Amino acid sequence: MQLALDNATTDLYLDATGNIATIGDGSPDLVVQRVATRLRTFQGECYLDRSVGVPYFQEVLKRRPDLSRIRALFVERIRSVPGVASVTSADVSFDPASRQFSLTFSAVTTSGATISGSL
């Protein structure tokens, strides 16, 4: 069992009985939560292993980002999450005027469930 996080706020939340919500180990929701956590972690942020995370400062948050490289980087990070069998789609977009970056993905878990998410 893992603690469940609210997707919008990444905070713990309570279930219907008032207890802290949990997610079962084989649940697709757990895989989605792990992917979201992995994609929200900046490389170097984790002091125990500086290689963990996405190299946002090095690759993503650049003046002229290479979207094909960034897409490949995110697909690699999603695929490395335990429980993900394959990434079926990953769409990245960047609006230079507003400097807004977005990622939308879908993947298949090792149990065969299809998951999706956005960043």
TIMARNU-725700 format. One record per residue (C-alpha): x, y negated, z; residue in one letter; residue number from 1. Coordinates in pm, 1 decimal, decimal comma. Each point is the difference from the previous one (the first is absolute). Layout:
BEGIN
<c1->X; c2->Y; c3->Z; residuo->A; num->NUM> $
...
This chain:
BEGIN
<c1->0,0; c2->0,0; c3->0,0; residuo->M; num->1> $
<c1->108,9; c2->-350,8; c3->-82,6; residuo->Q; num->2> $
<c1->-135,1; c2->-332,2; c3->121,3; residuo->L; num->3> $
<c1->-232,5; c2->-154,6; c3->-257,4; residuo->A; num->4> $
<c1->68,7; c2->-353,7; c3->-117,6; residuo->L; num->5> $
<c1->-248,1; c2->-244,0; c3->-145,8; residuo->D; num->6> $
<c1->94,3; c2->-46,0; c3->-367,8; residuo->N; num->7> $
<c1->-71,1; c2->-371,9; c3->-1,6; residuo->A; num->8> $
<c1->172,8; c2->-102,8; c3->323,3; residuo->T; num->9> $
<c1->233,9; c2->298,8; c3->62,8; residuo->T; num->10> $
<c1->-118,9; c2->-2,8; c3->362,3; residuo->D; num->11> $
<c1->-122,2; c2->295,5; c3->200,7; residuo->L; num->12> $
<c1->-375,1; c2->29,1; c3->9,3; residuo->Y; num->13> $
<c1->-258,3; c2->175,0; c3->212,0; residuo->L; num->14> $
<c1->-227,2; c2->281,3; c3->-115,2; residuo->D; num->15> $
<c1->-374,4; c2->16,8; c3->66,0; residuo->A; num->16> $
<c1->55,1; c2->126,2; c3->357,6; residuo->T; num->17> $
<c1->240,3; c2->-280,1; c3->92,4; residuo->G; num->18> $
<c1->318,6; c2->206,5; c3->-16,4; residuo->N; num->19> $
<c1->303,3; c2->-83,7; c3->-211,4; residuo->I; num->20> $
<c1->-65,5; c2->155,3; c3->-341,0; residuo->A; num->21> $
<c1->225,9; c2->275,1; c3->-130,7; residuo->T; num->22> $
<c1->52,5; c2->166,3; c3->-337,6; residuo->I; num->23> $
<c1->53,9; c2->372,7; c3->-53,2; residuo->G; num->24> $
<c1->326,3; c2->117,0; c3->-153,2; residuo->D; num->25> $
<c1->-155,2; c2->132,0; c3->-324,1; residuo->G; num->26> $
<c1->-217,9; c2->-305,1; c3->-63,3; residuo->S; num->27> $
<c1->32,6; c2->-209,1; c3->-318,1; residuo->P; num->28> $
<c1->-56,3; c2->-305,4; c3->224,3; residuo->D; num->29> $
<c1->326,6; c2->81,9; c3->176,0; residuo->L; num->30> $
<c1->185,7; c2->9,4; c3->-332,8; residuo->V; num->31> $
<c1->-150,9; c2->-337,7; c3->-97,1; residuo->V; num->32> $
<c1->106,6; c2->-141,7; c3->336,8; residuo->Q; num->33> $
<c1->354,3; c2->133,3; c3->-45,2; residuo->R; num->34> $
<c1->25,5; c2->-146,3; c3->-350,6; residuo->V; num->35> $
<c1->-123,8; c2->-339,2; c3->121,7; residuo->A; num->36> $
<c1->248,1; c2->2,4; c3->287,5; residuo->T; num->37> $
<c1->285,8; c2->94,0; c3->-229,3; residuo->R; num->38> $
<c1->-86,6; c2->-273,5; c3->-251,2; residuo->L; num->39> $
<c1->-33,6; c2->-268,6; c3->268,8; residuo->R; num->40> $
<c1->344,5; c2->70,1; c3->145,1; residuo->T; num->41> $
<c1->281,3; c2->-221,5; c3->-123,7; residuo->F; num->42> $
<c1->329,6; c2->176,6; c3->-64,8; residuo->Q; num->43> $
<c1->232,3; c2->-63,9; c3->294,0; residuo->G; num->44> $
<c1->-287,1; c2->-69,9; c3->239,2; residuo->E; num->45> $
<c1->31,6; c2->331,6; c3->182,6; residuo->C; num->46> $
<c1->311,5; c2->-24,7; c3->216,6; residuo->Y; num->47> $
<c1->32,2; c2->379,2; c3->30,7; residuo->L; num->48> $
<c1->33,6; c2->47,0; c3->-377,5; residuo->D; num->49> $
<c1->64,5; c2->-311,6; c3->-210,5; residuo->R; num->50> $
<c1->-69,4; c2->190,5; c3->-325,2; residuo->S; num->51> $
<c1->-369,4; c2->50,1; c3->87,1; residuo->V; num->52> $
<c1->-250,2; c2->-230,2; c3->-169,9; residuo->G; num->53> $
<c1->-47,1; c2->-190,9; c3->-322,0; residuo->V; num->54> $
<c1->281,1; c2->-234,2; c3->-113,3; residuo->P; num->55> $
<c1->-229,5; c2->-301,5; c3->-19,1; residuo->Y; num->56> $
<c1->273,5; c2->-261,5; c3->40,7; residuo->F; num->57> $
<c1->237,0; c2->177,3; c3->-238,8; residuo->Q; num->58> $
<c1->-240,9; c2->101,4; c3->-279,5; residuo->E; num->59> $
<c1->-358,7; c2->-124,9; c3->37,2; residuo->V; num->60> $
<c1->20,3; c2->-355,7; c3->132,0; residuo->L; num->61> $
<c1->224,5; c2->-132,1; c3->-275,5; residuo->K; num->62> $
<c1->-36,6; c2->-294,7; c3->-230,7; residuo->R; num->63> $
<c1->-57,9; c2->219,3; c3->-307,5; residuo->R; num->64> $
<c1->-94,4; c2->346,1; c3->126,1; residuo->P; num->65> $
<c1->35,9; c2->298,1; c3->-233,8; residuo->D; num->66> $
<c1->-351,8; c2->147,6; c3->19,9; residuo->L; num->67> $
<c1->96,6; c2->334,0; c3->-154,4; residuo->S; num->68> $
<c1->278,3; c2->41,9; c3->258,0; residuo->R; num->69> $
<c1->-235,2; c2->-102,0; c3->281,3; residuo->I; num->70> $
<c1->-266,4; c2->243,6; c3->-121,2; residuo->R; num->71> $
<c1->255,7; c2->283,2; c3->-5,3; residuo->A; num->72> $
<c1->119,2; c2->-98,6; c3->346,2; residuo->L; num->73> $
<c1->-352,0; c2->10,6; c3->146,4; residuo->F; num->74> $
<c1->-80,5; c2->330,0; c3->-173,1; residuo->V; num->75> $
<c1->318,1; c2->146,6; c3->150,9; residuo->E; num->76> $
<c1->-94,0; c2->-125,5; c3->348,0; residuo->R; num->77> $
<c1->-357,2; c2->131,6; c3->-26,0; residuo->I; num->78> $
<c1->119,0; c2->336,9; c3->-128,2; residuo->R; num->79> $
<c1->239,7; c2->31,8; c3->295,6; residuo->S; num->80> $
<c1->-282,6; c2->-13,7; c3->256,3; residuo->V; num->81> $
<c1->-71,9; c2->340,3; c3->159,9; residuo->P; num->82> $
<c1->-329,0; c2->131,3; c3->-137,0; residuo->G; num->83> $
<c1->21,5; c2->-168,2; c3->-341,7; residuo->V; num->84> $
<c1->26,3; c2->247,9; c3->-287,3; residuo->A; num->85> $
<c1->-0,1; c2->-245,7; c3->-291,1; residuo->S; num->86> $
<c1->-72,8; c2->-360,9; c3->-89,9; residuo->V; num->87> $
<c1->-261,5; c2->-15,7; c3->-275,9; residuo->T; num->88> $
<c1->5,2; c2->-376,0; c3->-55,8; residuo->S; num->89> $
<c1->176,0; c2->-309,2; c3->123,8; residuo->A; num->90> $
<c1->-76,6; c2->-345,6; c3->-132,5; residuo->D; num->91> $
<c1->207,0; c2->-300,4; c3->100,8; residuo->V; num->92> $
<c1->-69,6; c2->-358,2; c3->-87,9; residuo->S; num->93> $
<c1->166,9; c2->-328,4; c3->76,3; residuo->F; num->94> $
<c1->-141,5; c2->-347,8; c3->-54,1; residuo->D; num->95> $
<c1->297,2; c2->-237,4; c3->-21,7; residuo->P; num->96> $
<c1->-214,1; c2->-312,6; c3->46,3; residuo->A; num->97> $
<c1->-139,4; c2->108,3; c3->336,3; residuo->S; num->98> $
<c1->287,4; c2->242,7; c3->75,2; residuo->R; num->99> $
<c1->-254,8; c2->270,8; c3->81,3; residuo->Q; num->100> $
<c1->107,3; c2->363,6; c3->-26,5; residuo->F; num->101> $
<c1->-242,8; c2->291,7; c3->5,7; residuo->S; num->102> $
<c1->23,4; c2->377,3; c3->-18,9; residuo->L; num->103> $
<c1->-285,0; c2->243,4; c3->-56,4; residuo->T; num->104> $
<c1->70,5; c2->372,1; c3->5,5; residuo->F; num->105> $
<c1->-162,8; c2->339,5; c3->6,0; residuo->S; num->106> $
<c1->159,9; c2->329,0; c3->93,8; residuo->A; num->107> $
<c1->-80,4; c2->363,9; c3->63,3; residuo->V; num->108> $
<c1->72,9; c2->152,7; c3->339,5; residuo->T; num->109> $
<c1->144,6; c2->344,2; c3->55,4; residuo->T; num->110> $
<c1->-350,4; c2->113,3; c3->102,2; residuo->S; num->111> $
<c1->-136,7; c2->-114,0; c3->-339,2; residuo->G; num->112> $
<c1->-184,5; c2->-312,5; c3->117,1; residuo->A; num->113> $
<c1->27,6; c2->-318,3; c3->-202,1; residuo->T; num->114> $
<c1->98,2; c2->-309,6; c3->197,2; residuo->I; num->115> $
<c1->31,6; c2->-362,4; c3->-105,0; residuo->S; num->116> $
<c1->109,8; c2->-325,8; c3->147,7; residuo->G; num->117> $
<c1->121,3; c2->-349,9; c3->-69,4; residuo->S; num->118> $
<c1->252,0; c2->-242,7; c3->131,7; residuo->L; num->119> $
